[in-house]
Amino acid sequence: MQKILAGTLQDLEIKGRLIVKSGKRQILVLRSSKGIHAVDHRCPHEGYPLSQGVQNDCVLTCAYHNWKFDLQTGQNSVGGDGLKIWPVELRDQQIFVSVAEPNPLEVQKEAVGQVEEALDQRNAGLLMRGLARYSNSVPTDRG
């Protein structure tokens, strides 16, 4: 698994939050009483930047729609999509985030399940997120 340098503990203390890029992703690094956390920077609801949210120790609240995420598990307390959590390693005051792109077949399987759930619930927002997740996991041949 590839590890990328997010910054130093001092950077995190000074800035309060760090944002690091890995491919197309942006990862948000935060500190709580439980340790250092790395999560997707974009809210799974509508993609707003979570760095603009409010952190209350281990809970991060999206500033746009009030979705609340547990920084340790990624679980969403309002019942929506969870937040991707990235493993963090601290070495010599430097913060490293382990990044690996998910298996596209697993992403597609989860997306199909989400679409089925959305259809059962008649939940248009969940349906659109599931379709987008599926669409983004399918390789394109634009060569």
C-alpha angles and dihedrals in degrees: 000000000000118000122205128195111245096180139274131300087250091055089052092048092050098043099030091218135038128205119202129180126226113178107305093343131093116207124202118213119202138167127227136165087274095056139266119333134195118198137161109284093219122073111241089224100067105338100259117157111268091203085079091056130098120258120208102183104285096001123083117195121201109236093218107052104006096247108163124212131192105230093212099050105016089231116154113227093204093059100254131116116317127239123255111248121206123204114251129206126190117210124170093339091310123120117221125187120206109224131186127158113243121251106270091221091056091048090050092049091051091045092052089051090050091050091050091049091048092051091050091050095039086232109158095186093053090045093054092047091050092049091048091049090051093045093050092051095056113092115236124222102215099142 
